[in-house]
Amino acid sequence: MTIDFGRLLTAMVTPFTKDLTVNYNQARKLARHLVQSGSDGLVISGTTGESPTLTRDEKIELFRVIVEEVGGQATVIAGTGGYSTADSITLTQAAEKVGVDGVMLVCPYYNKPSQEGLYEHFKTIAASTNLPVLLYNIPGRTGVNLLPATAARLAQVDNIVALKEAAGSMDQVSELRRVLPDDFTLYSGDDSLTLPMLALGAKGVISVCSHVVGPRIKDMINAFTSGNTTLATQIHLELYPVFKGLFITTNPVPVKAAMNLLGWNAGPPRLPLVEATADEKEKIKSTLAALKLI
């Protein structure tokens, strides 16, 4: 299976009202804004979208309204992975019925499966759907690292087509690109590592910072792919304070604070996450101001 999700995808936050219900109308507006700001696709109900605290029904409704809002203009990828294979299958099939373009499956968190367990988990979910599957490796969150050899085995499954890699190791990225098929897509899962990962053969990034600097991230990717690596480096260095500043505490707390400062009414996070402190908000505001975003 061959599919082009795009080069710049945004891992979209889930807007909440003050009483912590999902603000679907604001989610529609935000999705439209992100697409107009350069995002080729959106990942809905990933970790940045607070998937652990969304109910199954809330996730499905989010998938539905975002497909309705921007489907056909951008790829819509549903975060349907979790630590239960059976539950992931149920949600994946529901997302397929809604009409998303693909699903993202994070490594199971907390229960720490073996490499064989990871292989069977992802292969079994992929077999339950006709949708293209994007794997997501983020051991700092999940407690388990999808190793390149296992990723290479999974790449042989027809509809497993891409990997969002966020282990933070350029050696691992090098090995992934060495062992994965040429037509298997690799994405950076860390904004600050997008440029070095592009140099190692990644296609693009699934970004958090594109909420606030999407056009410039797109400029950086386009500069690199057109061969202007000097300009790409200049843009990376320009954006580096944002890349770090939006991760001064647990994601998505800082990016939600940034969006609220920019007037996007993203609302607070749900417990067990709490809003950014006054000091953190001031640092985020200073970072945004330095780039003349506010």
BALOBA-1460 file (C-alpha; in Angstrom, 3 decimals):
// residues 294
<rec num="1" residu="m" x="0.000" y="0.000" z="0.000"/>
<rec num="2" residu="t" x="1.327" y="3.419" z="-0.976"/>
<rec num="3" residu="i" x="-0.081" y="6.607" z="0.543"/>
<rec num="4" residu="d" x="1.169" y="10.146" z="0.986"/>
<rec num="5" residu="f" x="0.095" y="11.593" z="4.326"/>
<rec num="6" residu="g" x="2.142" y="14.731" z="3.609"/>
<rec num="7" residu="r" x="5.301" y="16.251" z="5.064"/>
<rec num="8" residu="l" x="3.919" y="18.467" z="7.841"/>
<rec num="9" residu="l" x="1.284" y="16.922" z="10.069"/>
<rec num="10" residu="t" x="0.036" y="18.511" z="13.272"/>
<rec num="11" residu="a" x="-0.668" y="16.452" z="16.370"/>
<rec num="12" residu="m" x="-3.729" y="18.523" z="17.217"/>
<rec num="13" residu="v" x="-4.726" y="19.510" z="20.733"/>
<rec num="14" residu="t" x="-8.273" y="18.760" z="21.856"/>
<rec num="15" residu="p" x="-9.994" y="21.992" z="22.883"/>
<rec num="16" residu="f" x="-12.045" y="21.824" z="26.088"/>
<rec num="17" residu="t" x="-14.568" y="24.189" z="27.576"/>
<rec num="18" residu="k" x="-14.046" y="25.544" z="31.089"/>
<rec num="19" residu="d" x="-16.030" y="22.624" z="32.473"/>
<rec num="20" residu="l" x="-13.710" y="20.219" z="30.577"/>
<rec num="21" residu="t" x="-16.186" y="18.984" z="27.999"/>
<rec num="22" residu="v" x="-14.857" y="18.642" z="24.452"/>
<rec num="23" residu="n" x="-15.339" y="21.858" z="22.489"/>
<rec num="24" residu="y" x="-16.145" y="20.378" z="19.096"/>
<rec num="25" residu="n" x="-16.889" y="23.739" z="17.468"/>
<rec num="26" residu="q" x="-13.487" y="25.053" z="18.508"/>
<rec num="27" residu="a" x="-11.892" y="21.821" z="17.275"/>
<rec num="28" residu="r" x="-13.408" y="22.485" z="13.859"/>
<rec num="29" residu="k" x="-12.055" y="26.050" z="13.801"/>
<rec num="30" residu="l" x="-8.618" y="24.936" z="14.928"/>
<rec num="31" residu="a" x="-8.448" y="22.155" z="12.343"/>
<rec num="32" residu="r" x="-9.328" y="24.594" z="9.581"/>
<rec num="33" residu="h" x="-6.725" y="27.085" z="10.827"/>
<rec num="34" residu="l" x="-3.983" y="24.456" z="10.964"/>
<rec num="35" residu="v" x="-4.663" y="23.349" z="7.406"/>
<rec num="36" residu="q" x="-4.624" y="26.959" z="6.243"/>
<rec num="37" residu="s" x="-1.300" y="27.383" z="8.098"/>
<rec num="38" residu="g" x="0.507" y="24.694" z="6.148"/>
<rec num="39" residu="s" x="-0.436" y="21.384" z="7.750"/>
<rec num="40" residu="d" x="-0.816" y="18.637" z="5.156"/>
<rec num="41" residu="g" x="-2.587" y="16.477" z="7.709"/>
<rec num="42" residu="l" x="-3.851" y="16.292" z="11.265"/>
<rec num="43" residu="v" x="-3.435" y="13.599" z="13.888"/>
<rec num="44" residu="i" x="-6.523" y="13.563" z="16.089"/>
<rec num="45" residu="s" x="-6.584" y="12.104" z="19.597"/>
<rec num="46" residu="g" x="-2.898" y="11.423" z="19.924"/>
<rec num="47" residu="t" x="-1.078" y="12.122" z="23.175"/>
<rec num="48" residu="t" x="-1.091" y="15.833" z="22.330"/>
<rec num="49" residu="g" x="-4.853" y="15.495" z="21.956"/>
<rec num="50" residu="e" x="-5.036" y="14.019" z="25.489"/>
<rec num="51" residu="s" x="-6.146" y="10.612" z="24.256"/>
<rec num="52" residu="p" x="-5.731" y="8.904" z="27.659"/>
<rec num="53" residu="t" x="-8.515" y="11.072" z="29.125"/>
<rec num="54" residu="l" x="-10.899" y="11.078" z="26.159"/>
<rec num="55" residu="t" x="-13.730" y="8.577" z="26.147"/>
<rec num="56" residu="r" x="-14.255" y="6.271" z="23.186"/>
<rec num="57" residu="d" x="-17.369" y="8.213" z="22.158"/>
<rec num="58" residu="e" x="-15.535" y="11.539" z="22.395"/>
<rec num="59" residu="k" x="-12.764" y="10.225" z="20.155"/>
<rec num="60" residu="i" x="-15.179" y="8.967" z="17.525"/>
<rec num="61" residu="e" x="-17.075" y="12.258" z="17.507"/>
<rec num="62" residu="l" x="-13.792" y="14.162" z="17.154"/>
<rec num="63" residu="f" x="-12.827" y="11.973" z="14.207"/>
<rec num="64" residu="r" x="-16.221" y="12.629" z="12.651"/>
<rec num="65" residu="v" x="-16.237" y="16.415" z="12.985"/>
<rec num="66" residu="i" x="-12.644" y="16.833" z="11.788"/>
<rec num="67" residu="v" x="-13.281" y="14.643" z="8.733"/>
<rec num="68" residu="e" x="-16.391" y="16.724" z="8.068"/>
<rec num="69" residu="e" x="-14.431" y="19.961" z="8.458"/>
<rec num="70" residu="v" x="-11.204" y="19.321" z="6.539"/>
<rec num="71" residu="g" x="-11.577" y="15.916" z="4.909"/>
<rec num="72" residu="g" x="-10.430" y="16.097" z="1.308"/>
<rec num="73" residu="q" x="-8.299" y="19.165" z="2.071"/>
<rec num="74" residu="a" x="-5.882" y="17.409" z="4.440"/>
<rec num="75" residu="t" x="-5.265" y="13.888" z="5.632"/>
<rec num="76" residu="v" x="-7.031" y="13.023" z="8.877"/>
<rec num="77" residu="i" x="-5.272" y="10.393" z="10.976"/>
<rec num="78" residu="a" x="-7.058" y="8.962" z="13.990"/>
<rec num="79" residu="g" x="-5.111" y="8.046" z="17.100"/>
<rec num="80" residu="t" x="-6.612" y="4.647" z="17.877"/>
<rec num="81" residu="g" x="-3.749" y="2.828" z="19.618"/>
<rec num="82" residu="g" x="-3.606" y="1.899" z="23.274"/>
<rec num="83" residu="y" x="-2.416" y="-0.800" z="25.637"/>
<rec num="84" residu="s" x="-5.303" y="-3.157" z="24.812"/>
<rec num="85" residu="t" x="-5.140" y="-4.774" z="21.393"/>
<rec num="86" residu="a" x="-8.856" y="-5.608" z="21.409"/>
<rec num="87" residu="d" x="-9.882" y="-2.068" z="22.362"/>
<rec num="88" residu="s" x="-7.547" y="-0.638" z="19.724"/>
<rec num="89" residu="i" x="-9.204" y="-2.812" z="17.084"/>
<rec num="90" residu="t" x="-12.673" y="-1.645" z="18.124"/>
<rec num="91" residu="l" x="-11.689" y="2.021" z="17.945"/>
<rec num="92" residu="t" x="-9.778" y="1.547" z="14.679"/>
<rec num="93" residu="q" x="-12.815" y="0.004" z="13.031"/>
<rec num="94" residu="a" x="-15.045" y="2.803" z="14.323"/>
<rec num="95" residu="a" x="-12.608" y="5.381" z="12.920"/>
<rec num="96" residu="e" x="-12.636" y="3.623" z="9.554"/>
<rec num="97" residu="k" x="-16.432" y="3.859" z="9.418"/>
<rec num="98" residu="v" x="-16.216" y="7.616" z="10.097"/>
<rec num="99" residu="g" x="-13.991" y="8.062" z="7.047"/>
<rec num="100" residu="v" x="-10.516" y="8.935" z="8.346"/>
<rec num="101" residu="d" x="-7.545" y="8.544" z="6.016"/>
<rec num="102" residu="g" x="-5.415" y="6.456" z="8.365"/>
<rec num="103" residu="v" x="-4.789" y="5.482" z="11.964"/>
<rec num="104" residu="m" x="-1.879" y="6.046" z="14.309"/>
<rec num="105" residu="l" x="-0.991" y="3.232" z="16.706"/>
<rec num="106" residu="v" x="1.238" y="4.111" z="19.642"/>
<rec num="107" residu="c" x="3.309" y="1.419" z="21.315"/>
<rec num="108" residu="p" x="1.279" y="-0.073" z="24.183"/>
<rec num="109" residu="y" x="2.083" y="1.859" z="27.330"/>
<rec num="110" residu="y" x="2.560" y="0.652" z="30.897"/>
<rec num="111" residu="n" x="2.243" y="-3.100" z="30.207"/>
<rec num="112" residu="k" x="5.646" y="-3.144" z="28.419"/>
<rec num="113" residu="p" x="5.276" y="-5.941" z="25.843"/>
<rec num="114" residu="s" x="8.293" y="-7.709" z="24.370"/>
<rec num="115" residu="q" x="9.380" y="-7.054" z="20.786"/>
<rec num="116" residu="e" x="7.365" y="-10.100" z="19.739"/>
<rec num="117" residu="g" x="4.393" y="-8.721" z="21.642"/>
<rec num="118" residu="l" x="4.735" y="-5.390" z="19.841"/>
<rec num="119" residu="y" x="4.908" y="-7.176" z="16.504"/>
<rec num="120" residu="e" x="1.795" y="-9.243" z="17.168"/>
<rec num="121" residu="h" x="-0.097" y="-6.259" z="18.607"/>
<rec num="122" residu="f" x="0.474" y="-4.023" z="15.588"/>
<rec num="123" residu="k" x="0.062" y="-6.801" z="13.033"/>
<rec num="124" residu="t" x="-3.249" y="-7.887" z="14.572"/>
<rec num="125" residu="i" x="-4.697" y="-4.363" z="14.582"/>
<rec num="126" residu="a" x="-3.512" y="-3.736" z="11.012"/>
<rec num="127" residu="a" x="-5.255" y="-6.942" z="9.898"/>
<rec num="128" residu="s" x="-8.555" y="-5.617" z="11.268"/>
<rec num="129" residu="t" x="-8.706" y="-2.598" z="8.939"/>
<rec num="130" residu="n" x="-8.232" y="-1.540" z="5.346"/>
<rec num="131" residu="l" x="-6.791" y="1.787" z="6.473"/>
<rec num="132" residu="p" x="-3.085" y="2.641" z="6.224"/>
<rec num="133" residu="v" x="-1.357" y="2.413" z="9.599"/>
<rec num="134" residu="l" x="1.176" y="4.811" z="11.095"/>
<rec num="135" residu="l" x="3.159" y="3.383" z="14.017"/>
<rec num="136" residu="y" x="4.285" y="5.646" z="16.859"/>
<rec num="137" residu="n" x="7.396" y="4.954" z="18.917"/>
<rec num="138" residu="i" x="7.892" y="7.159" z="21.979"/>
<rec num="139" residu="p" x="9.616" y="5.131" z="24.698"/>
<rec num="140" residu="g" x="9.830" y="8.096" z="27.065"/>
<rec num="141" residu="r" x="6.038" y="7.937" z="27.317"/>
<rec num="142" residu="t" x="5.339" y="4.239" z="26.866"/>
<rec num="143" residu="g" x="8.251" y="2.544" z="28.624"/>
<rec num="144" residu="v" x="9.006" y="0.344" z="25.612"/>
<rec num="145" residu="n" x="11.158" y="0.984" z="22.525"/>
<rec num="146" residu="l" x="10.107" y="-0.352" z="19.121"/>
<rec num="147" residu="l" x="13.463" y="-1.554" z="17.813"/>
<rec num="148" residu="p" x="14.450" y="-1.146" z="14.164"/>
<rec num="149" residu="a" x="14.452" y="-4.901" z="13.527"/>
<rec num="150" residu="t" x="10.849" y="-5.117" z="14.736"/>
<rec num="151" residu="a" x="9.853" y="-2.076" z="12.693"/>
<rec num="152" residu="a" x="11.383" y="-3.735" z="9.638"/>
<rec num="153" residu="r" x="9.273" y="-6.865" z="10.233"/>
<rec num="154" residu="l" x="6.144" y="-4.751" z="10.584"/>
<rec num="155" residu="a" x="6.963" y="-2.879" z="7.380"/>
<rec num="156" residu="q" x="6.289" y="-6.147" z="5.550"/>
<rec num="157" residu="v" x="2.612" y="-5.884" z="6.559"/>
<rec num="158" residu="d" x="0.911" y="-4.353" z="3.533"/>
<rec num="159" residu="n" x="-1.015" y="-1.554" z="5.234"/>
<rec num="160" residu="i" x="1.634" y="-0.591" z="7.816"/>
<rec num="161" residu="v" x="3.172" y="2.267" z="5.872"/>
<rec num="162" residu="a" x="4.836" y="4.756" z="8.227"/>
<rec num="163" residu="l" x="6.481" y="5.331" z="11.590"/>
<rec num="164" residu="k" x="6.513" y="8.377" z="13.835"/>
<rec num="165" residu="e" x="9.857" y="8.029" z="15.608"/>
<rec num="166" residu="a" x="10.402" y="9.845" z="18.897"/>
<rec num="167" residu="a" x="13.043" y="7.816" z="20.715"/>
<rec num="168" residu="g" x="15.451" y="10.749" z="20.451"/>
<rec num="169" residu="s" x="18.321" y="8.685" z="19.068"/>
<rec num="170" residu="m" x="19.845" y="9.595" z="15.720"/>
<rec num="171" residu="d" x="21.635" y="6.252" z="15.746"/>
<rec num="172" residu="q" x="18.252" y="4.545" z="15.918"/>
<rec num="173" residu="v" x="16.950" y="6.749" z="13.099"/>
<rec num="174" residu="s" x="19.975" y="5.803" z="10.991"/>
<rec num="175" residu="e" x="19.351" y="2.121" z="11.607"/>
<rec num="176" residu="l" x="15.640" y="2.509" z="10.851"/>
<rec num="177" residu="r" x="16.329" y="4.163" z="7.519"/>
<rec num="178" residu="r" x="18.926" y="1.491" z="6.755"/>
<rec num="179" residu="v" x="16.615" y="-1.480" z="7.388"/>
<rec num="180" residu="l" x="13.212" y="-0.119" z="6.350"/>
<rec num="181" residu="p" x="12.037" y="-0.327" z="2.731"/>
<rec num="182" residu="d" x="12.634" y="2.784" z="0.645"/>
<rec num="183" residu="d" x="8.882" y="3.376" z="0.275"/>
<rec num="184" residu="f" x="8.228" y="3.161" z="4.031"/>
<rec num="185" residu="t" x="7.695" y="6.660" z="5.434"/>
<rec num="186" residu="l" x="9.567" y="7.910" z="8.487"/>
<rec num="187" residu="y" x="8.433" y="10.959" z="10.437"/>
<rec num="188" residu="s" x="10.109" y="12.903" z="13.197"/>
<rec num="189" residu="g" x="8.126" y="12.872" z="16.421"/>
<rec num="190" residu="d" x="10.253" y="15.641" z="17.965"/>
<rec num="191" residu="d" x="10.077" y="19.164" z="16.570"/>
<rec num="192" residu="s" x="13.674" y="19.943" z="17.498"/>
<rec num="193" residu="l" x="14.930" y="16.829" z="15.680"/>
<rec num="194" residu="t" x="13.050" y="17.373" z="12.431"/>
<rec num="195" residu="l" x="15.987" y="18.816" z="10.501"/>
<rec num="196" residu="p" x="18.533" y="16.149" z="11.485"/>
<rec num="197" residu="m" x="15.946" y="13.460" z="10.791"/>
<rec num="198" residu="l" x="15.272" y="14.927" z="7.349"/>
<rec num="199" residu="a" x="18.992" y="14.596" z="6.710"/>
<rec num="200" residu="l" x="18.727" y="10.918" z="7.654"/>
<rec num="201" residu="g" x="15.870" y="10.227" z="5.279"/>
<rec num="202" residu="a" x="12.702" y="11.183" z="7.157"/>
<rec num="203" residu="k" x="9.858" y="12.593" z="5.059"/>
<rec num="204" residu="g" x="8.721" y="15.224" z="7.552"/>
<rec num="205" residu="v" x="7.376" y="15.758" z="11.046"/>
<rec num="206" residu="i" x="4.286" y="15.141" z="13.123"/>
<rec num="207" residu="s" x="4.534" y="18.390" z="14.981"/>
<rec num="208" residu="v" x="3.277" y="20.078" z="18.124"/>
<rec num="209" residu="c" x="4.906" y="23.446" z="17.433"/>
<rec num="210" residu="s" x="3.069" y="23.754" z="14.100"/>
<rec num="211" residu="h" x="0.140" y="24.991" z="16.169"/>
<rec num="212" residu="v" x="2.008" y="28.306" z="16.428"/>
<rec num="213" residu="v" x="4.747" y="28.299" z="13.738"/>
<rec num="214" residu="g" x="3.320" y="25.997" z="11.076"/>
<rec num="215" residu="p" x="4.212" y="28.154" z="8.062"/>
<rec num="216" residu="r" x="7.851" y="28.455" z="9.142"/>
<rec num="217" residu="i" x="8.172" y="24.723" z="9.790"/>
<rec num="218" residu="k" x="6.807" y="24.176" z="6.281"/>
<rec num="219" residu="d" x="9.367" y="26.668" z="4.979"/>
<rec num="220" residu="m" x="12.142" y="24.714" z="6.707"/>
<rec num="221" residu="i" x="11.014" y="21.413" z="5.225"/>
<rec num="222" residu="n" x="10.622" y="22.922" z="1.764"/>
<rec num="223" residu="a" x="14.048" y="24.541" z="1.968"/>
<rec num="224" residu="f" x="15.648" y="21.236" z="2.882"/>
<rec num="225" residu="t" x="13.853" y="19.208" z="0.223"/>
<rec num="226" residu="s" x="14.765" y="21.786" z="-2.442"/>
<rec num="227" residu="g" x="18.436" y="21.491" z="-1.494"/>
<rec num="228" residu="n" x="18.827" y="24.773" z="0.366"/>
<rec num="229" residu="t" x="20.200" y="23.266" z="3.546"/>
<rec num="230" residu="t" x="21.706" y="26.581" z="4.660"/>
<rec num="231" residu="l" x="18.275" y="28.216" z="4.742"/>
<rec num="232" residu="a" x="16.767" y="25.138" z="6.408"/>
<rec num="233" residu="t" x="19.378" y="25.397" z="9.155"/>
<rec num="234" residu="q" x="18.716" y="29.108" z="9.597"/>
<rec num="235" residu="i" x="14.995" y="28.482" z="10.040"/>
<rec num="236" residu="h" x="15.660" y="25.601" z="12.443"/>
<rec num="237" residu="l" x="17.819" y="27.860" z="14.608"/>
<rec num="238" residu="e" x="15.201" y="30.622" z="14.450"/>
<rec num="239" residu="l" x="12.530" y="28.194" z="15.664"/>
<rec num="240" residu="y" x="14.674" y="26.331" z="18.173"/>
<rec num="241" residu="p" x="13.503" y="28.452" z="21.160"/>
<rec num="242" residu="v" x="9.905" y="27.523" z="20.308"/>
<rec num="243" residu="f" x="10.828" y="23.877" z="19.847"/>
<rec num="244" residu="k" x="12.200" y="23.838" z="23.383"/>
<rec num="245" residu="g" x="9.853" y="26.382" z="24.945"/>
<rec num="246" residu="l" x="6.715" y="24.404" z="24.146"/>
<rec num="247" residu="f" x="8.110" y="21.449" z="26.059"/>
<rec num="248" residu="i" x="9.096" y="23.140" z="29.323"/>
<rec num="249" residu="t" x="6.587" y="20.896" z="31.070"/>
<rec num="250" residu="t" x="4.488" y="17.913" z="30.068"/>
<rec num="251" residu="n" x="3.008" y="18.101" z="26.574"/>
<rec num="252" residu="p" x="0.340" y="19.332" z="25.775"/>
<rec num="253" residu="v" x="0.272" y="21.716" z="28.744"/>
<rec num="254" residu="p" x="2.602" y="24.339" z="27.163"/>
<rec num="255" residu="v" x="1.061" y="24.281" z="23.686"/>
<rec num="256" residu="k" x="-2.424" y="24.658" z="25.162"/>
<rec num="257" residu="a" x="-1.163" y="27.645" z="27.150"/>
<rec num="258" residu="a" x="0.353" y="29.083" z="23.969"/>
<rec num="259" residu="m" x="-2.866" y="28.620" z="22.027"/>
<rec num="260" residu="n" x="-4.849" y="30.307" z="24.772"/>
<rec num="261" residu="l" x="-2.391" y="33.227" z="24.759"/>
<rec num="262" residu="l" x="-2.908" y="33.495" z="21.006"/>
<rec num="263" residu="g" x="-6.692" y="33.620" z="21.460"/>
<rec num="264" residu="w" x="-7.498" y="30.113" z="20.285"/>
<rec num="265" residu="n" x="-9.527" y="29.106" z="23.353"/>
<rec num="266" residu="a" x="-7.973" y="25.652" z="23.681"/>
<rec num="267" residu="g" x="-9.121" y="25.474" z="27.278"/>
<rec num="268" residu="p" x="-7.367" y="23.737" z="30.157"/>
<rec num="269" residu="p" x="-6.036" y="20.168" z="30.101"/>
<rec num="270" residu="r" x="-7.903" y="17.402" z="31.858"/>
<rec num="271" residu="l" x="-6.622" y="15.884" z="35.064"/>
<rec num="272" residu="p" x="-4.185" y="14.393" z="35.849"/>
<rec num="273" residu="l" x="-2.589" y="17.183" z="33.808"/>
<rec num="274" residu="v" x="-2.904" y="20.707" z="35.185"/>
<rec num="275" residu="e" x="-2.520" y="24.107" z="33.582"/>
<rec num="276" residu="a" x="0.871" y="25.740" z="33.185"/>
<rec num="277" residu="t" x="2.035" y="27.686" z="36.225"/>
<rec num="278" residu="a" x="2.228" y="31.464" z="36.151"/>
<rec num="279" residu="d" x="6.002" y="31.241" z="35.701"/>
<rec num="280" residu="e" x="5.672" y="28.718" z="32.866"/>
<rec num="281" residu="k" x="3.042" y="30.885" z="31.153"/>
<rec num="282" residu="e" x="5.342" y="33.894" z="31.363"/>
<rec num="283" residu="k" x="8.190" y="31.922" z="29.759"/>
<rec num="284" residu="i" x="5.868" y="30.708" z="27.006"/>
<rec num="285" residu="k" x="4.629" y="34.254" z="26.435"/>
<rec num="286" residu="s" x="8.222" y="35.518" z="26.176"/>
<rec num="287" residu="t" x="9.055" y="32.794" z="23.645"/>
<rec num="288" residu="l" x="6.068" y="33.749" z="21.508"/>
<rec num="289" residu="a" x="6.865" y="37.450" z="21.810"/>
<rec num="290" residu="a" x="10.463" y="36.932" z="20.701"/>
<rec num="291" residu="l" x="9.140" y="35.641" z="17.373"/>
<rec num="292" residu="k" x="6.560" y="38.452" z="17.210"/>
<rec num="293" residu="l" x="3.709" y="35.971" z="17.451"/>
<rec num="294" residu="i" x="2.037" y="38.095" z="20.115"/>
